[in-house]
Amino acid sequence: MEPKAQNLKELYEKDFYLWVMENLKLLREKKYDLVDWENLLEEIRDLGEWYIDRTIDLMADILENLYRWENFREGEDAGHSWISSINNARNELDLILMGQPSVKAKAQERENVQMAWELAVQSLINWFEEPKNHNLAKKYFGRFPTQKDFPKECPYTFQQIVEYRPWVQLFYSSDKG
């Protein structure tokens, strides 16, 4: 018994996986008039947008940890986990950009870098609110920071997001001592 278009629309809300399998079956059988096109097109668009959203999230992780490294590192041995976070995010970002080359142009757009920065700032604020970081909030801001305590515009370029390694410069400068 073939599903009707209306039944598929209802199935979309109730059992997404079954909805996918039913639409896939209809497409394979070339029964295009029965496909839930409205929801299928929306899902295809969302699938593509996932790469942009994930890229922005990864850039935000990198920005948060870069900014933290450059502005709130206490002591020479501090910040190792931030470097790991940056490297892990960059590795995943590299995989996306290599596998989906058109995402890179979109990721570099000013509004996407800015969106990543705004997410990073919110994460930094949350980080200072963690009890283990209250002393740092007090030291650097005299209170818990807000968005106003951070640059409004992203202080890093896309190129810096994907390549900048201030801890490497620190290594070479301490080598000369």
C-alpha positions as CSV (number, residue, x, y, z in Angstrom):
1,M,0.0,0.0,0.0
2,E,1.5,3.3,-1.1
3,P,1.7,6.2,1.4
4,K,-0.3,9.2,0.4
5,A,1.4,12.7,0.4
6,Q,-0.7,13.8,3.4
7,N,0.3,10.7,5.3
8,L,3.9,11.4,4.6
9,K,3.5,15.0,5.9
10,E,2.0,13.6,9.1
11,L,4.8,11.0,9.3
12,Y,7.4,13.7,9.1
13,E,6.2,15.0,12.5
14,K,5.8,11.6,14.1
15,D,8.6,9.4,12.9
16,F,11.3,11.2,11.0
17,Y,13.4,8.1,10.2
18,L,10.4,6.3,8.7
19,W,9.5,9.5,6.8
20,V,13.1,9.5,5.3
21,M,12.9,5.8,4.4
22,E,9.5,6.2,2.7
23,N,10.6,9.2,0.7
24,L,13.8,7.4,-0.3
25,K,11.8,4.4,-1.5
26,L,9.4,6.6,-3.5
27,L,12.4,8.4,-5.1
28,R,14.0,5.1,-6.1
29,E,10.8,3.9,-7.6
30,K,10.5,7.2,-9.4
31,K,7.0,7.9,-7.8
32,Y,7.7,11.6,-7.6
33,D,4.1,12.7,-7.3
34,L,3.9,10.9,-3.9
35,V,7.1,12.4,-2.4
36,D,6.7,14.9,0.4
37,W,8.6,17.6,-1.5
38,E,8.0,20.5,0.8
39,N,9.7,18.8,3.8
40,L,12.3,17.1,1.7
41,L,13.5,20.3,0.2
42,E,13.6,21.9,3.6
43,E,15.7,18.9,4.9
44,I,18.1,19.2,2.0
45,R,18.6,22.9,2.7
46,D,19.1,22.2,6.4
47,L,21.7,19.5,5.6
48,G,23.7,22.0,3.7
49,E,23.4,24.6,6.4
50,W,24.7,22.1,9.0
51,Y,28.2,22.5,7.5
52,I,28.0,26.3,7.9
53,D,26.6,26.1,11.4
54,R,29.3,23.5,12.4
55,T,32.0,25.7,10.9
56,I,30.8,28.7,12.9
57,D,30.7,26.6,16.1
58,L,34.3,25.4,15.5
59,M,35.5,29.0,14.7
60,A,33.9,30.1,17.9
61,D,35.8,27.4,19.9
62,I,39.0,28.5,18.3
63,L,38.3,32.2,18.9
64,E,37.4,31.7,22.5
65,N,40.6,29.8,23.2
66,L,42.8,32.1,21.2
67,Y,41.5,35.1,23.1
68,R,41.7,33.3,26.4
69,W,45.4,32.4,25.7
70,E,46.3,35.9,24.7
71,N,44.5,37.7,27.4
72,F,43.9,35.6,30.5
73,R,46.7,33.1,30.7
74,E,48.2,32.9,34.2
75,G,51.7,31.5,34.3
76,E,53.9,29.9,31.8
77,D,52.4,26.4,32.2
78,A,48.8,27.5,31.9
79,G,46.6,27.2,28.8
80,H,47.7,23.7,27.5
81,S,44.1,22.5,27.4
82,W,43.2,25.6,25.3
83,I,45.8,24.7,22.8
84,S,44.4,21.2,22.6
85,S,40.9,22.7,22.1
86,I,42.1,24.9,19.3
87,N,44.0,22.1,17.6
88,N,41.0,19.7,17.8
89,A,38.6,22.4,16.5
90,R,41.1,23.2,13.6
91,N,41.4,19.6,12.7
92,E,37.6,19.2,12.4
93,L,37.4,22.5,10.6
94,D,40.1,21.4,8.1
95,L,38.1,18.2,7.4
96,I,35.0,20.2,6.7
97,L,36.8,22.7,4.5
98,M,38.7,20.0,2.6
99,G,35.5,17.9,2.0
100,Q,33.2,20.8,1.3
101,P,35.4,23.5,-0.5
102,S,32.5,25.9,-1.0
103,V,32.0,26.2,2.8
104,K,35.3,28.0,3.1
105,A,34.1,31.0,1.1
106,K,31.0,31.2,3.2
107,A,32.9,30.7,6.5
108,Q,35.2,33.6,5.6
109,E,32.3,36.1,5.2
110,R,32.5,38.9,7.7
111,E,29.1,38.1,9.2
112,N,30.0,34.5,9.9
113,V,33.3,35.4,11.5
114,Q,31.4,38.0,13.6
115,M,28.8,35.4,14.5
116,A,31.6,33.1,15.7
117,W,33.1,35.9,17.7
118,E,29.8,36.6,19.4
119,L,29.4,33.0,20.3
120,A,33.0,33.0,21.6
121,V,32.3,36.0,23.8
122,Q,29.3,34.3,25.3
123,S,31.5,31.3,26.1
124,L,34.1,33.5,27.7
125,I,31.5,35.1,29.9
126,N,30.3,31.6,30.9
127,W,33.8,30.5,31.6
128,F,34.4,33.4,34.0
129,E,31.2,32.5,35.8
130,E,32.5,29.0,36.6
131,P,33.5,29.0,40.3
132,K,37.1,28.0,39.5
133,N,37.5,31.2,37.5
134,H,35.8,33.7,39.8
135,N,39.3,35.0,40.9
136,L,40.2,35.7,37.3
137,A,36.9,37.6,36.7
138,K,37.7,39.7,39.8
139,K,41.4,40.2,38.7
140,Y,40.6,41.2,35.1
141,F,37.2,42.9,35.5
142,G,36.5,43.5,39.1
143,R,33.3,41.6,38.6
144,F,31.8,39.1,36.1
145,P,32.4,40.3,32.6
146,T,29.6,41.1,30.1
147,Q,29.7,41.5,26.3
148,K,30.7,45.2,26.8
149,D,34.0,44.0,28.3
150,F,35.1,42.4,25.0
151,P,35.8,43.9,21.6
152,K,32.6,44.4,19.7
153,E,34.2,43.4,16.4
154,C,36.1,40.1,16.1
155,P,39.8,40.9,16.7
156,Y,41.0,38.0,14.5
157,T,40.8,37.4,10.8
158,F,39.7,34.2,9.2
159,Q,43.3,33.4,8.4
160,Q,44.2,33.8,12.1
161,I,41.4,31.6,13.1
162,V,42.7,28.8,10.9
163,E,46.5,29.4,11.3
164,Y,47.5,31.7,14.2
165,R,49.6,29.9,16.9
166,P,50.8,32.4,19.5
167,W,52.2,29.6,21.7
168,V,54.6,28.6,18.9
169,Q,56.0,32.2,18.8
170,L,56.3,32.0,22.6
171,F,58.4,28.8,22.2
172,Y,60.8,30.3,19.7
173,S,61.2,33.6,21.7
174,S,61.9,31.6,24.9
175,D,64.5,29.5,23.0
176,K,66.7,32.6,22.5
177,G,67.0,33.3,26.2
